[in-house]
Amino acid sequence: MSQMPPTSGSTQSSDSIAPEAASEADQAGAVSRRSLLGLAGAGVAALGIGAAGGFAAGRSTAPATSPVADVYPFTGPHQAGITTPAQDRLHFATFDLITDSREAVVALLKAWTVAAERMTQGLPAGEFEPGAGPYDAPPDDTGEAEGLNASGLTITFGFGPSLFTDSDGADRYGLAARRPALLADLPHFPADALEDARCGGDLAIQACADDPQVAVHAIRNLARIAFGTASVRWSQLGYGRTSSTSTAQTTPRNLFGFKDGTANIKSEETDAVTSQVWVSADDSAADDAAGDRATDSSWLTGGSYLVARRIRMTIETWDRSSLREQETVVGRTKHTGAPLSGGTELTEPNFAKAGRGDLPLIDPTSHVALAHPTNNNGARMLRRGYNYTDGSDGLGRLDAGLFFIAFVRNPATQYIPMQNTLARDDLMSEYLRHTGSGLWAVPPGIPAGAPLGGADGAYVGQGLFEA
């Protein structure tokens, strides 16, 4: 039987990949899903879901001809798709559960875990290659990604407040006592224009890849698996990452044409990631002691909180603004991305430096000034946002903007105060409309090497459902 070549770092989480590996991935070739199946041989199909935990478990640092060079491990201490080097494409979807059965929810999470692990390793979602399997049954993979490589696919799962209690406060699945106090619907911020159909959801899935069809294929197959248990509430396609999560990546530009996310937390900043992204055991203990209800949120230790905001940009109005106005609003030069106080893109802004008329070179109400950690009690976020364009509205204006995604350790101190300030005072707010919103708790990863699927297999969120 043919065997896959050995991979390096087989027990390493994708959220601790060295920058060297990330750099190689940008240059590496990859093999098709059909070829992966051929290399793995019939043994992979025979093992089925039981093999999910051990196939191509690490990101390869082999030469560019390695067939697993664009594969991130699905298992590890943290879920992939957080500090993983940001890919170029996104398909984000939220789901509403349509069952009253806790057992059915667990079964869904187990099935999703197995399928997600397979797809992130370049395999079909199900046991059989598309076009194979029982002829009188629906294929267990939709097939549109056959012939495509894994494209760095990561799949990240989150749990919303409504998973724990319904709109009347009733305990849905016996989980109410395990809801973290911080996991609550985001407040209505000043000037929000939220659409109910683009907010919330019991479950959220973030699929990121460097090929849009691979990301869409992932969500499509997870939605297919969920039939009868959960239905898609809303979804969003994204392209052109608007943040860098590794020092090996250059800073991208948003649809306003400015470099975005220069000061974003990078995966190599291990202290910042620990202090600003991952929920700690101390956080969980403090959360359990807070408020007037008994809780146990220890299951979230090692996880994070995902904030998502769909932010429509008034492109036409922005495009008629002068360059001076645009740079004043942002607080950076449009060409180089340097702060208006001088230097290069990576130069720390000097908010005290004055220019003509003894006025600050960087407007105190510019986006850079109000979003900077020095004006937010040192709070930072790990951003993984994407551009989006959803055609035009009835007036012929582009429905386009930023699909903002951030991972934070504490949304109450890192995101909510800053967004209140931006919504109230930011010069850029004139050009933005927030139309979608949500907050989800992202559980930790699955231990590397753990068997997946079956009655006793590991699955995403197991710590929440199995106290």
RODO-2510 file (C-alpha; in nm, 4 decimals, decimal comma):
residues 467
     n   res          X          Y          Z
     1     m     0,0000     0,0000     0,0000
     2     s     0,1318     0,3428    -0,0909
     3     q     0,2047     0,5685     0,2015
     4     m     0,2097     0,9442     0,2401
     5     p     0,5573     1,0913     0,2947
     6     p     0,6246     1,1745     0,6586
     7     t     0,5344     1,5222     0,7721
     8     s     0,7131     1,7376     1,0222
     9     g     0,5615     1,8700     1,3427
    10     s     0,2973     1,6007     1,3609
    11     t     0,1958     1,7019     1,7099
    12     q     0,2161     2,0747     1,6537
    13     s    -0,0910     2,2935     1,6405
    14     s    -0,1359     2,5033     1,3292
    15     d    -0,1562     2,8002     1,5637
    16     s     0,2126     2,7703     1,6516
    17     i     0,3615     2,7210     1,3047
    18     a     0,6996     2,8807     1,2543
    19     p     0,7249     3,1669     1,0063
    20     e     0,9644     2,9577     0,7969
    21     a     0,6859     2,7068     0,7330
    22     a     0,4439     2,9841     0,6465
    23     s     0,6913     3,1310     0,4000
    24     e     0,7445     2,7979     0,2291
    25     a     0,3717     2,7519     0,1891
    26     d     0,3514     3,0584    -0,0331
    27     q     0,5941     2,8945    -0,2764
    28     a     0,4995     2,5310    -0,2359
    29     g     0,3246     2,3231    -0,4970
    30     a     0,0478     2,0875    -0,4000
    31     v    -0,1254     1,7749    -0,5161
    32     s    -0,4899     1,7212    -0,6032
    33     r    -0,7388     1,5527    -0,3764
    34     r    -0,7536     1,2624    -0,6226
    35     s    -0,3752     1,2256    -0,5982
    36     l    -0,3885     1,2388    -0,2209
    37     l    -0,6334     0,9531    -0,2268
    38     g    -0,4068     0,7591    -0,4593
    39     l    -0,1044     0,8165    -0,2377
    40     a    -0,2918     0,7181     0,0726
    41     g    -0,4234     0,4052    -0,0961
    42     a    -0,7258     0,2018    -0,0122
    43     g    -0,6297     0,2006     0,3527
    44     v    -0,7600     0,5534     0,4066
    45     a    -1,1029     0,4641     0,2745
    46     a    -1,1074     0,1491     0,4807
    47     l    -1,0193     0,3355     0,7968
    48     g    -1,2924     0,5921     0,7283
    49     i    -1,3592     0,8345     1,0077
    50     g    -1,1301     0,6516     1,2447
    51     a    -0,8270     0,7651     1,0438
    52     a    -0,9172     1,1316     1,0612
    53     g    -0,6897     1,2139     1,3516
    54     g    -0,3693     1,0786     1,2005
    55     f    -0,3633     1,1760     0,8319
    56     a    -0,1058     1,4445     0,7389
    57     a    -0,1116     1,5751     1,0935
    58     g     0,1599     1,8394     1,0491
    59     r     0,2382     2,1171     0,8064
    60     s     0,5233     2,0008     0,5890
    61     t     0,8571     2,1759     0,5740
    62     a     0,9596     1,9507     0,2843
    63     p     1,0558     2,0833    -0,0610
    64     a     0,7993     2,2495    -0,2827
    65     t     0,7179     1,9214    -0,4537
    66     s     0,5772     1,7768    -0,1313
    67     p     0,2107     1,6780    -0,1763
    68     v     0,1202     1,8029     0,1725
    69     a     0,2928     2,1408     0,1604
    70     d    -0,0309     2,3400     0,1813
    71     v    -0,1913     2,1377     0,4605
    72     y    -0,2422     2,2644     0,8150
    73     p    -0,3109     2,0192     1,0991
    74     f    -0,6694     2,0167     1,2184
    75     t    -0,5828     1,9048     1,5704
    76     g    -0,3702     2,0750     1,8360
    77     p    -0,4101     2,2773     2,1563
    78     h    -0,5926     2,5564     1,9694
    79     q    -0,8201     2,5447     1,6689
    80     a    -0,6587     2,6236     1,3358
    81     g    -0,7666     2,9392     1,1558
    82     i    -0,6830     3,1798     1,4375
    83     t    -0,3092     3,2455     1,4424
    84     t    -0,2652     3,0445     1,1235
    85     p    -0,1213     3,2718     0,8508
    86     a    -0,4304     3,4368     0,7044
    87     q    -0,5397     3,2829     0,3758
    88     d    -0,6810     3,4825     0,0860
    89     r    -1,0422     3,3560     0,0830
    90     l    -1,3222     3,3154     0,3344
    91     h    -1,6588     3,1452     0,3588
    92     f    -1,8181     3,2257     0,6934
    93     a    -2,1516     3,0725     0,7906
    94     t    -2,3737     3,0585     1,0959
    95     f    -2,6294     2,7899     1,1735
    96     d    -2,9472     2,7621     1,3781
    97     l    -3,0164     2,4291     1,5437
    98     i    -3,3583     2,2889     1,4559
    99     t    -3,3592     1,9987     1,7002
   100     d    -3,4445     1,9702     2,0689
   101     s    -3,2153     1,6699     2,1109
   102     r    -2,8819     1,7210     2,2825
   103     e    -2,7716     1,3835     2,1465
   104     a    -2,8430     1,5016     1,7929
   105     v    -2,6292     1,8129     1,8477
   106     v    -2,3393     1,6007     1,9736
   107     a    -2,3782     1,3661     1,6761
   108     l    -2,3623     1,6659     1,4426
   109     l    -2,0467     1,8003     1,6070
   110     k    -1,8849     1,4576     1,5784
   111     a    -1,9754     1,4322     1,2096
   112     w    -1,8550     1,7870     1,1455
   113     t    -1,5260     1,7163     1,3223
   114     v    -1,4526     1,4136     1,1062
   115     a    -1,5504     1,5860     0,7815
   116     a    -1,3578     1,9022     0,8682
   117     e    -1,0434     1,7081     0,9502
   118     r    -1,0640     1,5218     0,6212
   119     m    -1,1241     1,8310     0,4098
   120     t    -0,8426     2,0288     0,5715
   121     q    -0,6081     1,7434     0,4803
   122     g    -0,7141     1,7516     0,1142
   123     l    -0,9534     1,4571     0,1332
   124     p    -1,3230     1,4405     0,0463
   125     a    -1,5659     1,5154     0,3267
   126     g    -1,6829     1,1541     0,3365
   127     e    -1,5308     0,8119     0,3128
   128     f    -1,5621     0,7817    -0,0629
   129     e    -1,4071     0,9777    -0,3436
   130     p    -1,6709     1,1746    -0,5399
   131     g    -1,8246     0,9441    -0,7981
   132     a    -1,7660     0,6364    -0,5831
   133     g    -1,9722     0,4817    -0,3069
   134     p    -2,3241     0,3363    -0,3156
   135     y    -2,4817     0,4178    -0,6521
   136     d    -2,8347     0,4588    -0,5175
   137     a    -2,7382     0,6927    -0,2331
   138     p    -2,6347     1,0598    -0,2460
   139     p    -2,2552     1,1031    -0,2698
   140     d    -2,0936     1,1774     0,0654
   141     d    -1,8939     1,4616    -0,0922
   142     t    -2,0423     1,7182    -0,3290
   143     g    -1,7432     1,6862    -0,5625
   144     e    -1,6719     2,0430    -0,6741
   145     a    -1,3299     2,0419    -0,5047
   146     e    -1,2114     1,7209    -0,6695
   147     g    -0,8838     1,7902    -0,8460
   148     l    -0,8071     2,0882    -0,6215
   149     n    -0,5437     2,0809    -0,3491
   150     a    -0,6134     2,1582     0,0171
   151     s    -0,5178     2,5247    -0,0435
   152     g    -0,4297     2,5808     0,3217
   153     l    -0,7892     2,5175     0,4286
   154     t    -0,8674     2,5756     0,7952
   155     i    -1,2097     2,5289     0,9562
   156     t    -1,2850     2,6982     1,2875
   157     f    -1,5984     2,6389     1,4970
   158     g    -1,7702     2,8682     1,7474
   159     f    -2,0725     2,8547     1,9804
   160     g    -2,3151     3,1459     2,0100
   161     p    -2,5119     3,2634     2,3165
   162     s    -2,8318     3,1185     2,1698
   163     l    -2,6876     2,7666     2,1870
   164     f    -2,7211     2,7863     2,5644
   165     t    -3,0558     2,9613     2,6157
   166     d    -3,3365     3,0651     2,3848
   167     s    -3,4851     3,4134     2,3518
   168     d    -3,7025     3,3488     2,6588
   169     g    -3,4044     3,2407     2,8693
   170     a    -3,4957     2,8719     2,8667
   171     d    -3,2127     2,6186     2,8865
   172     r    -3,2016     2,4498     2,5466
   173     y    -2,9645     2,1557     2,5890
   174     g    -2,8774     2,1530     2,9571
   175     l    -2,5866     2,3895     2,8916
   176     a    -2,7103     2,7130     3,0509
   177     a    -2,4885     2,6739     3,3558
   178     r    -2,1873     2,6395     3,1285
   179     r    -2,2355     2,9606     2,9329
   180     p    -1,9489     3,2025     2,9997
   181     a    -2,0713     3,5350     3,1368
   182     l    -1,8829     3,7127     2,8555
   183     l    -2,0737     3,5197     2,5908
   184     a    -2,3670     3,7509     2,5282
   185     d    -2,5027     3,9289     2,2235
   186     l    -2,2967     4,2353     2,1419
   187     p    -2,4652     4,5620     2,2377
   188     h    -2,6238     4,7898     1,9798
   189     f    -2,3485     5,0382     1,9023
   190     p    -2,4131     5,3988     1,7948
   191     a    -2,5215     5,4240     1,4290
   192     d    -2,5583     5,0458     1,3883
   193     a    -2,7827     4,9537     1,0940
   194     l    -2,8004     4,5837     1,1726
   195     e    -3,0111     4,3451     0,9686
   196     d    -3,1564     4,0594     1,1747
   197     a    -3,0905     3,8161     0,8917
   198     r    -2,7163     3,8875     0,9214
   199     c    -2,6800     3,8605     1,2986
   200     g    -2,6207     3,5840     1,5497
   201     g    -2,6494     3,2097     1,5127
   202     d    -2,6241     2,9072     1,7435
   203     l    -2,3094     2,7864     1,5684
   204     a    -2,0524     2,9614     1,3505
   205     i    -1,8006     2,8152     1,1071
   206     q    -1,5105     3,0051     0,9552
   207     a    -1,3578     2,8339     0,6513
   208     c    -1,0445     3,0012     0,5145
   209     a    -0,8403     2,8854     0,2141
   210     d    -0,6338     3,0186    -0,0721
   211     d    -0,8862     2,8890    -0,3259
   212     p    -1,2447     3,0193    -0,3045
   213     q    -1,3925     2,6920    -0,4273
   214     v    -1,2173     2,4993    -0,1519
   215     a    -1,3628     2,7304     0,1147
   216     v    -1,7121     2,7151    -0,0369
   217     h    -1,6874     2,3372    -0,0688
   218     a    -1,6095     2,3091     0,3023
   219     i    -1,9161     2,5042     0,4168
   220     r    -2,1383     2,3376     0,1573
   221     n    -2,0499     1,9905     0,2811
   222     l    -2,0864     2,0824     0,6474
   223     a    -2,4292     2,2287     0,5713
   224     r    -2,5203     1,9089     0,3840
   225     i    -2,4167     1,6981     0,6829
   226     a    -2,6253     1,9207     0,9130
   227     f    -2,9489     1,8601     0,7203
   228     g    -3,2278     1,7841     0,9667
   229     t    -3,0277     1,9074     1,2674
   230     a    -2,9184     2,2610     1,1765
   231     s    -2,9844     2,5055     0,8949
   232     v    -2,7794     2,7940     0,7622
   233     r    -2,8864     3,1244     0,9182
   234     w    -2,6594     3,3521     0,7139
   235     s    -2,3259     3,3384     0,5401
   236     q    -2,0628     3,5645     0,3890
   237     l    -1,7982     3,5185     0,1223
   238     g    -1,4770     3,7170     0,1571
   239     y    -1,1679     3,7758    -0,0522
   240     g    -0,8409     3,9622    -0,0182
   241     r    -0,7504     3,9318     0,3497
   242     t    -0,7431     4,2698     0,5242
   243     s    -0,4993     4,1692     0,7974
   244     s    -0,1735     3,9830     0,8342
   245     t    -0,1384     3,7241     1,1085
   246     s     0,2281     3,6444     1,0447
   247     t     0,5403     3,8568     1,0055
   248     a     0,6039     3,6630     0,6829
   249     q     0,2990     3,8313     0,5254
   250     t     0,2850     4,1782     0,3769
   251     t     0,0149     4,4214     0,4875
   252     p    -0,2878     4,4082     0,2555
   253     r    -0,5165     4,6922     0,1491
   254     n    -0,8867     4,7329     0,2161
   255     l    -1,1465     4,8590    -0,0321
   256     f    -1,0689     5,2199     0,0648
   257     g    -0,7250     5,1552    -0,0836
   258     f    -0,5351     5,1858     0,2460
   259     k    -0,3090     4,9330     0,4111
   260     d    -0,5057     4,7672     0,6862
   261     g    -0,4025     4,5834     1,0002
   262     t    -0,0437     4,7075     1,0283
   263     a    -0,0559     4,6834     1,4078
   264     n    -0,2422     4,3522     1,4110
   265     i    -0,1190     4,0832     1,6513
   266     k     0,1110     3,8415     1,4687
   267     s     0,1416     3,4724     1,5541
   268     e     0,5112     3,5221     1,6285
   269     e     0,4220     3,7619     1,9132
   270     t     0,3740     3,4778     2,1563
   271     d     0,3330     3,6972     2,4639
   272     a     0,0683     3,9108     2,2935
   273     v    -0,1159     3,6042     2,1667
   274     t    -0,1198     3,4575     2,5171
   275     s    -0,2325     3,7789     2,6852
   276     q    -0,4789     3,9007     2,4216
   277     v    -0,6183     3,5941     2,2390
   278     w    -0,6359     3,2755     2,4463
   279     v    -0,8768     3,2328     2,7362
   280     s    -0,6840     3,1167     3,0437
   281     a    -0,7799     2,8948     3,3352
   282     d    -0,7752     3,2060     3,5554
   283     d    -1,0238     3,3737     3,3190
   284     s    -1,2566     3,0778     3,3477
   285     a    -1,2308     3,0708     3,7268
   286     a    -1,3008     3,4441     3,7515
   287     d    -1,5910     3,4098     3,5103
   288     d    -1,7421     3,1302     3,7171
   289     a    -1,7230     3,3440     4,0326
   290     a    -1,8819     3,6492     3,8714
   291     g    -2,2480     3,7359     3,8529
   292     d    -2,5409     3,5832     4,0324
   293     r    -2,5468     3,2431     3,8673
   294     a    -2,3416     2,9284     3,9116
   295     t    -2,1333     2,8630     3,6005
   296     d    -1,8583     2,6351     3,4804
   297     s    -1,6814     2,7762     3,1776
   298     s    -1,3602     2,5789     3,2207
   299     w    -1,4328     2,4097     2,8865
   300     l    -1,3310     2,7358     2,7115
   301     t    -0,9769     2,7419     2,8562
   302     g    -0,7382     2,7506     2,5603
   303     g    -1,0102     2,8868     2,3362
   304     s    -1,1030     3,2404     2,2351
   305     y    -1,3943     3,4667     2,1416
   306     l    -1,4757     3,5426     1,7774
   307     v    -1,6242     3,8824     1,6938
   308     a    -1,7722     3,9235     1,3452
   309     r    -1,9084     4,2460     1,1959
   310     r    -2,0276     4,3014     0,8395
   311     i    -1,9289     4,6607     0,7639
   312     r    -2,0580     4,8127     0,4430
   313     m    -1,8411     5,0906     0,3016
   314     t    -2,0030     5,3808     0,1183
   315     i    -1,7624     5,3360    -0,1702
   316     e    -1,9063     5,6042    -0,3998
   317     t    -1,8905     5,8781    -0,1359
   318     w    -1,5359     5,7796    -0,0385
   319     d    -1,4198     5,7805    -0,4005
   320     r    -1,5305     6,1435    -0,4361
   321     s    -1,3335     6,2533    -0,1294
   322     s    -0,9995     6,4300    -0,1692
   323     l    -0,6752     6,2512    -0,0936
   324     r    -0,6200     6,4953     0,1944
   325     e    -0,9576     6,4032     0,3420
   326     q    -0,8959     6,0294     0,3024
   327     e    -0,5541     6,0434     0,4690
   328     t    -0,6892     6,2598     0,7511
   329     v    -0,9705     6,0132     0,8152
   330     v    -0,7360     5,7142     0,8240
   331     g    -0,4322     5,8803     0,9846
   332     r    -0,1895     5,7199     0,7386
   333     t    -0,0552     5,7971     0,3925
   334     k    -0,2377     5,6137     0,1188
   335     h     0,0699     5,5200    -0,0842
   336     t     0,3072     5,3795     0,1791
   337     g     0,0837     5,3258     0,4801
   338     a     0,3139     5,5318     0,7016
   339     p     0,1510     5,7281     0,9856
   340     l     0,1052     6,0965     0,9066
   341     s     0,3571     6,1717     1,1811
   342     g     0,6273     6,0315     0,9518
   343     g     0,8451     5,7279     0,9017
   344     t     0,7539     5,4005     0,7335
   345     e     0,4465     5,1810     0,7561
   346     l     0,5840     5,0079     1,0649
   347     t     0,6842     5,3285     1,2448
   348     e     0,4898     5,3787     1,5658
   349     p     0,2492     5,6741     1,5249
   350     n     0,3467     5,9886     1,7155
   351     f     0,0151     6,1380     1,8214
   352     a     0,1812     6,4346     1,9928
   353     k     0,3789     6,5516     1,6887
   354     a     0,2404     6,8824     1,5612
   355     g     0,2493     7,0428     1,2201
   356     r     0,1110     7,3606     1,0655
   357     g    -0,0817     7,5745     1,3104
   358     d     0,0566     7,3639     1,5943
   359     l    -0,2125     7,1043     1,5198
   360     p    -0,1399     6,7310     1,5544
   361     l    -0,0247     6,5725     1,2295
   362     i    -0,2509     6,2771     1,3114
   363     d    -0,6054     6,3932     1,3822
   364     p    -0,7103     6,2762     1,7314
   365     t    -1,0372     6,1492     1,5790
   366     s    -0,8709     5,9603     1,2938
   367     h    -0,9186     5,5861     1,2738
   368     v    -0,5551     5,5143     1,3602
   369     a    -0,5646     5,7339     1,6683
   370     l    -0,8896     5,5992     1,8120
   371     a    -0,8098     5,2337     1,7392
   372     h    -0,4541     5,2445     1,8735
   373     p    -0,3803     5,0408     2,1886
   374     t    -0,2579     5,3519     2,3719
   375     n    -0,6105     5,4899     2,3502
   376     n    -0,7708     5,1591     2,4495
   377     n    -0,5952     5,0664     2,7742
   378     g    -0,3398     4,8601     2,5831
   379     a    -0,6028     4,6296     2,4316
   380     r    -0,5190     4,4627     2,1015
   381     m    -0,7014     4,2110     1,8845
   382     l    -0,6009     3,9408     1,6414
   383     r    -0,7850     4,0382     1,3244
   384     r    -0,8645     3,8065     1,0311
   385     g    -1,0949     4,0277     0,8249
   386     y    -1,1757     4,0092     0,4525
   387     n    -1,3072     4,2325     0,1785
   388     y    -1,6482     4,1485     0,0379
   389     t    -1,8471     4,2587    -0,2655
   390     d    -2,2073     4,1409    -0,2914
   391     g    -2,3086     4,3101    -0,6157
   392     s    -2,5060     4,6341    -0,6228
   393     d    -2,8180     4,7543    -0,4458
   394     g    -3,1372     4,8862    -0,6081
   395     l    -2,9809     5,2313    -0,6469
   396     g    -2,6790     5,0994    -0,8335
   397     r    -2,4394     5,1410    -0,5418
   398     l    -2,1863     4,8732    -0,4587
   399     d    -2,2738     4,6553    -0,1622
   400     a    -1,9122     4,6137    -0,0613
   401     g    -1,6931     4,6565     0,2411
   402     l    -1,5153     4,4767     0,5210
   403     f    -1,6165     4,1543     0,6863
   404     f    -1,4433     4,2195     1,0175
   405     i    -1,3307     3,9166     1,2196
   406     a    -1,1317     3,9410     1,5407
   407     f    -1,0290     3,6895     1,8041
   408     v    -1,0029     3,8233     2,1580
   409     r    -0,9563     3,6913     2,5086
   410     n    -1,2151     3,9262     2,6568
   411     p    -1,4692     4,1005     2,4307
   412     a    -1,5893     4,3203     2,7178
   413     t    -1,2504     4,4901     2,7552
   414     q    -1,0895     4,4470     2,4135
   415     y    -1,3664     4,5024     2,1608
   416     i    -1,6795     4,6630     2,3051
   417     p    -1,5195     4,9816     2,4515
   418     m    -1,3170     5,0417     2,1357
   419     q    -1,6164     4,9931     1,9057
   420     n    -1,8228     5,2326     2,1155
   421     t    -1,5505     5,4942     2,0742
   422     l    -1,5106     5,4342     1,7014
   423     a    -1,8842     5,4425     1,6364
   424     r    -1,9169     5,7702     1,8251
   425     d    -1,6024     5,9653     1,7333
   426     d    -1,4151     5,8040     1,4423
   427     l    -1,3988     6,0214     1,1295
   428     m    -1,4275     5,7029     0,9258
   429     s    -1,7695     5,6204     1,0687
   430     e    -1,9210     5,8655     0,8191
   431     y    -1,8285     5,6199     0,5453
   432     l    -1,9365     5,2965     0,7189
   433     r    -2,2586     5,1101     0,7971
   434     h    -2,2517     4,8069     1,0258
   435     t    -2,5126     4,5623     0,8913
   436     g    -2,4188     4,2286     1,0518
   437     s    -2,2905     4,1242     1,3933
   438     g    -2,2184     3,8288     1,6168
   439     l    -2,0103     3,6890     1,9008
   440     w    -1,9152     3,3248     1,9458
   441     a    -1,7053     3,1292     2,1965
   442     v    -1,4403     2,9285     2,0134
   443     p    -1,3492     2,6147     2,2108
   444     p    -0,9902     2,4895     2,2262
   445     g    -0,8540     2,2394     1,9772
   446     i    -0,8603     1,8624     1,9857
   447     p    -0,5436     1,6936     2,1174
   448     a    -0,3169     1,5813     1,8368
   449     g    -0,3400     1,2090     1,7755
   450     a    -0,6825     1,1705     1,9335
   451     p    -0,9113     0,9321     1,7427
   452     l    -1,2048     1,1131     1,5845
   453     g    -1,5554     0,9907     1,5193
   454     g    -1,7361     0,6899     1,6522
   455     a    -1,8965     0,6481     1,9910
   456     d    -1,5849     0,7420     2,1892
   457     g    -1,4049     0,9688     1,9437
   458     a    -1,3003     1,3260     2,0175
   459     y    -1,4899     1,6176     1,8655
   460     v    -1,4992     1,9971     1,8657
   461     g    -1,6696     2,1258     2,1816
   462     q    -1,6451     1,7942     2,3646
   463     g    -1,5446     1,9719     2,6844
   464     l    -1,8697     2,1691     2,6795
   465     f    -2,1016     1,8737     2,6294
   466     e    -1,9151     1,6218     2,8432
   467     a    -1,8489     1,7778     3,1821
***
